[in-house]
Amino acid sequence: MATNNPSTTRPHSRVEPLNEPDNVLPGLSIDNLIFGLDHGQLKIMLVKHNVGPGKGKWALPGGFIKQNENLRDAAARLLEELTGVRDLYLEQLKTFGRVDRFPNERVVTIAYYALVSAENYTLVAGRNTSDAMWFDAKDLPELIYDHSEIVEHGLNFLRHKVCHEPIGFNLLPEKFTLLQLQELYEAILDVKLDKPNFRRKMMKMNLLAPCNEKQKGVPHRAANLYRFDSAAYERLTDKGFSFEF
């Protein structure tokens, strides 16, 4: 699990919090759902509020949008202000607008998401937060507002997407084993996959190219290394595929 020790900040993190935003749009917010793969576990980035109606509670990193900024720019700014994390490619997930989702006023939120390697991002509690941590997606604390609903929708979306698009493959090293690839799928889908069946289906996609190399320096029998065929990867990214289990 990542720590909030500034001395261990990694390249894509920023320690100092930014200034409080002004001139925000009333009634419209953004929440970021950041998934992180961490040694075979799927984790979610959360912050603990230290002001407002959510004080002392855990939440997805988010807030209000400035009058003069684009939505994705607002999502990136808020993520950096609250956690120190920057330079993520954020995609819009869904708009959540249940009337009673926010206490005492009407607030619609636009959720953005990303999937990253959690070990590459040290979290630093920033503006209006007392803590920022990665949590196991299967063991989250109680969340404010409708953030549990956002997480549930995001998990379902991610699990459907990974079976139809080659997402998450960028989280693997350039050369990887079939076991590493299977562990990626198992972490996202939260299932234990049959090894022969998984490998047979993956090889039928013609997505993998053998490196004609084996692992080195491992205490067990060295496994064959593979890489992604770039042409096949681009083709599957454009056209999609069906990889049901």
N, C-alpha and C positions, 0 to 999 in steps of 0.2 A: 504494500500500500504506500502511496506517495506521502511525503511529509511536507509540512509547511515551514521547514527550516531554510531561511534565505541562503545560508551558506552552501546548500546543495542544489541551488537553482540550476536548471538545465537550459540549453540554448534558446528554447522557445518560450521561456518564462520571463516575467517582468516583476520585480519586487515591489517597486513603489506604486501605491494606488494613485489613480488619476483624480481630478477635481470632480466635485458634484456636478452633474449635468443640469443645465437650466433650459428654459424655453421648450419644455417637453410637450408632446401631444397628450391631451387629457383622454383618459379612458382607453388607451391603446398601449400595450406592453409587448415585450419579447421575452421568451424563456428559451434557454439553450439546453438541449438534451445531448450531452456528450458521452458516448460510449467509449470505453477503453479496454483493450485486450491486455491482460497482465498475466503472463505465464499460464495461459490456458484458462483464465477466468475472465468473464465479462463483467466489467465494472461501470459505474455511473458516477459522474462528477457532481458533487453537491456542495452547497455553501450553507453556513449557519448565519442567519440574520442577527444583527445586534441592535436594530432600530425597527420601529413601525409595528404593524399588527402581527408580523411573523417573528418578532424578537425571540431569540433563544431556540428557534426551530430551524429544521433543515429544509432546503429548497433547491430547485434547479436555479442555476445562475441566470439572472435576468433583471429587467427593469423597464423604465419608460424610454420612449423614442424621442430624440430631439426633433424640433421642427424642421431643421435644415439637413437631415441626414437620411440616406437610403436605408431600407430595412436591414439588408445584410451588413451594412456598415454599423448600424446600431447594435446588431447581434454581436459582431466582433468587438466593438468597444466595450459593451457590458461584460463580455466574457473576460476581457483583459482587466477591466477595473476590479472585478470581483474575485478573480482567481489567479491573475498574472499570466494566463495562457493566451498566446496570440498565434497568428499565422495559421489558423485552421481554415479549411474549406468547409463552410457551413451551408447546408442545404435546407430549404424550407420544408417543414414536415406537415403542419396542419394548423389551422386557426381554431382556437377554443374560445367559445363565447357564451357558455351557460350563464344565465342571468345571475345566479347566486354564487358564482365561482370566486368572487372577491368580496370581502366583508364591507358592508356599508356603502358601496358604490359600484357602478357598472364598469367593469374593465374587461376588454377583449384582449387575448394574448395570441401572438403568432409564435409558434414553436419552430426552432431551427435544430438541426441535429448534425453530428459528425461522428465518425468512427476512427479512433486513433490507437496507437500503442501507448498505453497508460504509463509505462515505465519511462517514456521520453518526456513526460510533462510533470514537473514538480509544481504543486499547487501552493499559492501564496494568498492568504486571506487579505482582501483589499477593502475597498470602500464599503462601509456599512455591513461588513461581515466579520465575525469573530473566528471563523474557521473555514477551511476548504479542504475537502478530502475525497478520495475515491472510495466508493462502497461497492461491495459485491451486489450485482443486480438481483440476486436471490435473497439478499438480507439487507434491505434498505430500512432506514429509520422512518418514523412517521413524517410525512411531508405536508407542507402547508398548501392551502387552497385546493386546487384540483391537480396538483403536480403528480400525484400517483396515477391519475387518469392519463396524463400526458406520457408518463413513463410506460404504462401498459400499452398505449397505442403505439408508441415508438418501438417497443420490443416486438410487437406483432408485425409492424411495418418492416423492421430490419430482418426478421426471420423469413418473411415472404420474399423480400428483395434479394437475400443472399442465395435463394434457390432459383432465381431468374436472372441475376446479373452477377458479374465477377467482382462484387464489392468485397472489401476486406483483404483482397489478395496483396494489396500494397503494404500490408502489415507484416508480411513474411520477408525474410532475407532474400537476396537475389537468388541464392541457391538454397533449397530446402528439401526436406524429406517428405514423403507421403504422410508420415505420422504427424509432422508439424501442420500440414494442410488439413488433415482430419481433425486435429485438436482445435484449429481455427473454427471449423464448422460446428464442432461439438460445443464450443464455448458460446457461439451465437445462438444456436438452435436449442441449447440446453437439453441435449439428448446424447445417449451413448450410441455410437454408430458401429455397425458391423464392419470390421476392417476389410474383408475380401469384397463385400458388396460396394463399399465406398470406393475402393481403389478401382474396381471394374468400371463403375459408372464414371469416375473422373477420367480414366484413361480413354474411354469411348468418346469423350468430348474433344479429344485431340488438342487439348490446351497445354499439355505439359511436354517439355522436351528434355530428354535425359542429358545430363552433363557429363556422363561417363566418368564420374568421380564418386567416391564414397566419403562419408563423414571421417573426420580425423580427430584424434584425441578424445574419444568417447569410451566410457568404461564398459560399454556393451558392444554387441556385434554392429559394426559400421553399416549404416543404411545407404542406399543409393541416393544421390542428389539429383534434383530436377530444377528446372527453371520454367517460367512461363514463355510460351511461344508468342511473341509480340503481335504478330499478324492475327493469330487466332484470338488473342485477348481483345484486340480492337474489334474484331468481327463480333465476338460475343457481347462486348459492351454495347455495340450498336443494335444488334438484333435480339439479344437476350437468349435465354435457354431455359429448359425445364430440368431441374435437378431435385426431384422429389425422392423421399426416402420411405 
